[in-house]
Amino acid sequence: MKNTQINVPWLVRIKAGALQRLGLYLARSRLTPAALFYSEGMLPSILDGALQSLRDNGISPALLREVKEASAEEAVRLLSALPSSCRAMIGIGGGRALDVAKYTAFLAGLPYFAAPTSLSNDGFCSPQASLTVEGKRRSLLTGPPEAVVVDLAICQRAPLPLWHSGVGDLCSKFTAISDWKLAFHRRGDPVNDLAALISDASVFQFMANPASDEEGVRLLATALMLSGVAMEIAGSSRPASGSEHLISHALDMTRARPRLHGLQTGMAAYLVSSLQGGSHHEKIGELLARTGFWESIRKQPFSKEEWRIAVERAPSVKEDFYTILSERDAWPQFATMIAHDQALIGCFE
Ligand SMILES: [Zn+2]
């Protein structure tokens, strides 16, 4: 499979204080005025800092909106409120606001600046927006952002479970690539080697310093960003999403209130990697232990029954998507692990 065109971010700023320079980045890029969408309930000091940086550079937002709903309908509503003078779109905050901003930018044909304030998943740089359409969650193609601005000082202050969620989403790259290669061997699904390599390498870079200090946050941000880039290069979500994401999607359908995405995919990656063989299971286990991931799970354990239902549903969640779960009933092995694996003690109830 050959991509005819690959879009990747051309401005990447991953450093402490980056959000205070947002106005400067926009002014230098000559992309003013810009609309700014931000997460509901975001710390006022974060928004104030971004707005001050715009003012310092003589920019006033073309439209300033708080995003309350992660739906395509909300994006269309915001699109109709965009002034025609608007030259770019900025999303600041968590997944919801970023996905709406990304999709609105795509609909308007505007360059999009993604400024995540936490690193809970790899969505901020992915070429898709996860939004509901008439109440049903969908992944809508958008292309990746033109610019990624990650303020490490802000991300470092985000609650610990969000950080663990980002680590969990990163672990899924191991199992996703293994599933992708399996689909190639079994059915000839094309694998893009560069995308697989980028995805794989980004996890190893983070593993060199999996701490929640500034360097660790920088490595996690970079790795999650490169995961989005790998998806764009592959022209599919395969480098970042395999059987572990199927289980997470099935859990979202099963549970009344879904948990953080990466807490689900991280746990699922640990379980699935035990079926896949090779050294990934050990590596994922080590990474989750070193980052304290299990502690976040134990604070609010998963329901074993919900996981049983989700694991059984997972192979049929996505049409024509071959993974290790297409080959066998995984639950008996997972149930044994949940009962006996030392790392999983207290993670399920
Ligand atoms: Zn994910």
Residues whose N, C-alpha, C, O or C-beta is under 5 A from the ligand:
A	BS01	ZN	N121 D169 A240
